[in-house]
Amino acid sequence: MILQSLVHLYDELSRQGKVAREGWGIAKVSHRLVLDEEGGLIGIVSARKKVLRGKKEKEIPSDMMVPLPVIRASGVKANFLCDNSSYLLGVDNKGKPERTKECFEAARALHHQILDGCHSAEARAILSYFDHWDAAGARDNPLVQTNLEDILGGSNFLFHVGNKDVSDIPEIRDAWERYYRSGSGEEDTIKGQCLITGKKDMPIATLHPKIKGVLGAQSSGANLVSFNAPAFCSYGYDGEQGQNAPVSEEAANAYGAALNFLLADRTHAKVMGDTTVVYWSEHGEEAYQDGFLGMMGDEGGLTDEELDDVLAHMKEGRSSDIGGISVSPDEPFYILGLAPNAARISVRFFLRNTFGDILKNLAAHEERMKIVHSSLEKERIPLYWILKAMDNPDCRKESAPSTFWAGKLTNAILINGYYPEAVYKNIMRRVFLCHEKSSGGGKNKEKKIDYIKASFIKAYLLKNCGMKWEGKIQMAVNENCNDISYVLGRLFSVLENIQLSANHGINSTIKDRYFNSACATPAAVFPLLWKLTNAHLGKLDQPKAAYFKKKLGMLMDKIAMPDTGTPLPHRLTLDEQGAFVLGYYQETQARYAGKKEEK
């Protein structure tokens, strides 16, 4: 399903002119080999382009459309028109003259096989070059000596004749495409039925294209599909690599081109922990990607007003408009999560659904996350904020919990499934381990209970423990909720407020010393807190003391149970501790809101 979807995307993108058509690919070219009409080498000219990296200008190879490069594992295999110095000049830095000679002869034979019969001056010049170039004495050539450092650096070279790149000559392009469609002219090419397209008598790919752009994978590219002993030795195809899962070269090149196109689009390819996420609509329209990006909370997407309008249309089953493009709720939409695995790529998840349903799932997550907050806070919480809330700001990125749970959390949100319990546990762990007093200043300062942590705790309780907390937990403080863990969280916030009112300017409050134990073992802590509170109430003026006593009385009425023994539980479960944190957070937010109204 993954490869089929990518091949279909390739067809759409090639129809729109966004990717190279069949038989062509992108290569990084650093130099042009300039030939005269007789095939003599008259120049080696840089094809690099200048880009700004930070504050410095840097030269990098240019991306050029060339005949599709072959996939090399070992052995000698030449490319047409564009290749490295071993194949086109007979020069390398590996100290293996016999192999270098073999490479040059392979390139010579390939170009004769494709261009024999062509009559253009450019084709004749290339063939004449291969027939007369002295590969054995190439290092002594003045042009090679002048550019020896670049040549030995593994650069790609492209032939250039008569002020034209030869890949742009119509006759040469036609000759290449005939050769490519014939199965690359190899007599030993294995042919069969492609599992992806269903086409019969197609050349089968033994090596699949390299995928570039997955964070953590090899920069030169890694394989999404590969065969390695003894994995490919099955179903009667021992040693015949690739035949037990036959994918045609056409389909392999198509899915590789489509996936590399998606990964190269850094506007839409997103990294979540160790997972690189790409997404696309069936017809390759960027408007769908923009809508999805915005719903994920990314600032690079649409505005909140535009997203609200799109979502309203999607919920009603109607098309909407994004950037002048009509977006249908029934458009198939695909999301693929990839992670590095040595020289290969692992699939973290692959989802296919309609665009409308995926947006509804994201909206359901958003609704659960809504909680009272400062007007300065962002309304839509990006996924990476939730992941960041799991981590210690001082820990190394590669060992952070978010690195391991990003893929599962993303998948759960997109399918409207249960949130991973580990994410909830790690966020609660940060609540307990964070000490605001000692966290210091600077960019790594962490709040014990902030908007992000409280939002996810609320979402987790409503989704994973919905039967217990549905209707009890709301966006703001719920005065009618009588669950003891939630009420105790509110009570703790009131006790802290009393302490702050009685002792202006204190550096630490009961939250710094008693919050964790009050949340986990309330029966052991609250009697001490009440004793401290009585002392604090004695320092307040009568109207304020009366206000707090009334507030305390209302909360105490909710937890005093006359028909039971102790009104306070000895221990709270992990979900009850989350409710305690929410009660504290929402009561504290209500306190701040009240102060703003008074001002």
Secondary structure, DSSP 8 states (H G I E B T S, - for coil): -HHHHHHHHHHHHHHTTSS--TTEEEEEE-EEEEE-TTS-EEEEEE--EEEEETTEEEEE-EEEEEE-----SSS----SSEEEHHHHTS--SSS-HHHHHHHHHHHHHHHHHHHTT--SHHHHHHHHHHHH--STTGGGSHHHHHTHHHHTTT-EEEEEETTEEGGG-HHHHHHHHHHHHTTTT-TT--EE--TTT--SSEEB-SS--EE---TTS-TT-EESS---TTTT--TT-TT-TTTTS--BHHHHHHHHHHHHHHHH-TTT-EEETTEEEEEEETT--HHHHHHHHHHTT-TTS--HHHHHHHHHHHHTT--EEETTEEE-TTSEEEEEEEEEETTEEEEEEEEEEEHHHHHHHHHHHHHHH-----TTS-SS--HHHHHHHTS-TTS-GGGSHHHHHHHHHHHHHHTT----HHHHHHHHHHHHH--GGGS-SSTT---SS-HHHHHHHHHHHHHHTHHHHTTT--SS--TT---HHHHHHHHHHHHHHHHHHHSTT-S--HHHHHHHHHHH-HHHHHHHHHHHHHHHHTTS-HHHHHHHHHHHHHHHHHH--TTSS-SS-S---HHHHHHHHHHHHHHHHHHHHHHHHH-
